[in-house]
Structures are given as structure tokens and as C-alpha cells.
């Protein structure tokens, strides 16, 4: 069983090695933190085998439905933010697949 946190660390190390910006790495960390919150609330384990279509669909719904700290008078995430988090997860999953994880 591969722990997600270990795989995420490898992914972030790859980005550092490629020269990705601090802002990019920080965004990935934020996405992973929110994904872990979703997994916890959904009663799922933080392991690689949880990276399924059903889990990602659940995460997408979670992003749309859970309130945030409130920016510009709303507690709903902006659609661009939601898409950014989903794009980050898609990139992680694609990389894990390419690396044989």
C-alpha cells in the first residue's frame, strides 16, 4: 500500500528538480491538503488505490459544495479554483501512471 503523502512528496521533488516555481509547488501542496481533507471526511484511506474515478468525482463535488473562508462576499469556491485543483490532481495521477505507481 503506497501512502499518498509519500507519492505527493516524490511528485513535488520532481517539480523542484524541473525548476518549477515556488508558487506552483505551493499550489500543489494546497490541492493535496484539500484532497486529504476530502478523503478524511469521505472515510477513505490516504493511499494510492483511492485515486479512482469515483473518488475524483466525489472530490469535484466536494470542491463545489463545501464552503471556504469567504472571499469577496461568497463562501463558495470560484469555478476557476475548482478546476485548478482538479487539474492538479489529474497531473499527479498522470505522473503516477507514467512512473508505474
N, C-alpha and C positions, 0 to 999 in steps of 0.2 A: 504494500500500500504506500503510494507516494503522497507525502503531505504537500498540500498546495503551497504553503508558505515556502518550502524548500524549492519548488519549481518556480515560483514567482521570483525568488531571490536569484536563481540562475538566469531568468529572463532579464531582470534588471541589470545584472552583471554584464550580460551580453550588450545591453543598450549602453552601459558605461564604456565598454570596450570599443563600441562603434562610434563613440563620441556624441551620443545623444545629449541634448541639453538637460540642465538641471530641472527645468520646467516640465519637460517631457517625462522624466523619471518621477517627479513629484506627482504628476497627473496619474501615472500608472499606479503609484502607491495608493493614492486616494481611491481609485477604482477598486483595487484589491481589498482595501479596508471596507468599502461599502459592500462588496461582494461577500466578504466574510460575515458582515452583519446580516445580510440576507440569508446566508447558509444557516447561521445560528437560529434566526427566527423561524426558518422553514424546517428546523430539526434535521438538517443534513450535516454530514461529516465534512471536514475540510480536507478532502482527499481528491486526487486527480479523477477517480472514477465518477465523481459527482458532476463532472463537466459534460453534461448531456444536453440534448436539445430541450428536454423538459425543464431542466434546471435553468438554462439560459432564458427560456420563455418566462419562467417564474421570476427570474431576476429582472427582465424587462418590465413585467407587470409591477414588481416591487418598486422599481425606479419611478414609474408613472404614478403609483398610488400612495407612496409614503411621503409624509411632509418633510421639508427641510427646515433649516434655521430661519428662513424667511428673508427674501431679498426683494427689494422694490415692491413691497406690499403683498407678496404672494409667498406661500409656503410650498408651492408645487414646483418641481424641477422644470427648468426650461427644456424643451424638446431637444435642443442642441446639446445640452449637458447629458441628457439621457442617451442620445445617440453616441456621444463621445465615450461614455462608459461602456456601452455595448461594443463599440469599435475596438476599444482597448482589450476587452475580453476575447473578441474574435481574433485579434492579433496574437494574444497569448496562446489560445487554443491552436491556431495555425502553426505557431512556432513549436509548441509541444509535439504536435503531429510530425512536423518536419524533422525534429530531433529524435523521434522514436519513443517518446514518452506516452 
